[in-house]
Amino acid sequence: MSSLDIWMRENPLAYVWLGSYAVAFLIFAIEIAMVIHKRKITLQQVRLMREAEDEARDDKSGENN
Amino acid sequence: MAINWFKYSAPTTFYGLAGKLIPWFAASSAILFVAGLYIGFAVAPADYQQGEFYRIIFIHVPASILSMFLYLVMAGYAALGLIFNTRLSAMMATAIAPTGALFAFISLWTGALWGKPMWGAWWVWDARLTSELILLFLYLGFIALHASIDDPRRADRASALLAIVGSVNVPIIYFSVKWWNTLHQGSTIKFSGTSMHVAMQQAMFTVLAACWLYAIAVVLARVRSIILERERNTTWINELPEVRS
């Protein structure tokens, strides 16, 4: 019997919590962080594109004047 | 008053609706997680054979159910996108895939954690376990195929085919414990009844509802980013308050 086997038999609740629930909630937290990050990055890209378009439009109208 | 549901099949209207719904789904999910874990760990008794180890069931079963259900929803959206060429359906399928893959991973991980004290092994090439592993690979294949094609509409069509063909694996996972002689136990909850303690059932179904609401919240948040990305050249995106600020 390995030391992990002995530990899990002596601490079943700690094994269940640390092994499955902590891991599952860590995965959920990483997923939420990734979704928030993706939203920030996408918004940033869209804003930059909009600003570039506005600048190009301003330059064009300046040239025409 | 009749509601025109088709109105929400357009990214323009769905974007705003999703933004309003996300906090409700997220808050309900958090409350149900706390309630479910309280019932599961403080109210539900220990199992007479498995002792405390059985408590993995409260995350293992909901994660497994959702991994299969999300795949069917993803394949359904992918099929809708392929048949009717609707933009939002394909975006929804793309948004569901990572969450489904994570639930499949949690199902396999918690299953291994449960298998070690009960079977004496982290993994066996059992029909249920192997078909669930194939489900994870199908999710990863869908994500990889979609990411490998630059044109989003072509990527949608190619990955939709994979999603539809792969959906044959879901009934195989579900019926694997009936069709083959497996180490994995059969269904505990059946239409004819169950031998489970009522507190165990309450905890399991509460965490299942929590996971379901969590998945909806995360998918809606992800699909909003996908809509932003794909519709970035349209006027309505440029007029959004979050883009203008």
Interface residues (C-beta under 8 A of the other chain):
Chain A: D5 M8 R9 P12 L13 Y15 V16 G19 S20 Y21 V23 A24 I27 F28 E31 I32 V35 I36 K38 R39 T42 L43 Q45 V46 R47 M49 R50 E53
Chain B: L37 F41 G51 E52 F53 R55 I56 I59 H60 A63 P98 T99 L102 F105 I106 W109 T110 L113 W114 K116 P117 Y214 V218 A221 R222 R224 S225 L228 E229 R232 N233 I237 N238 E242 V243 R244
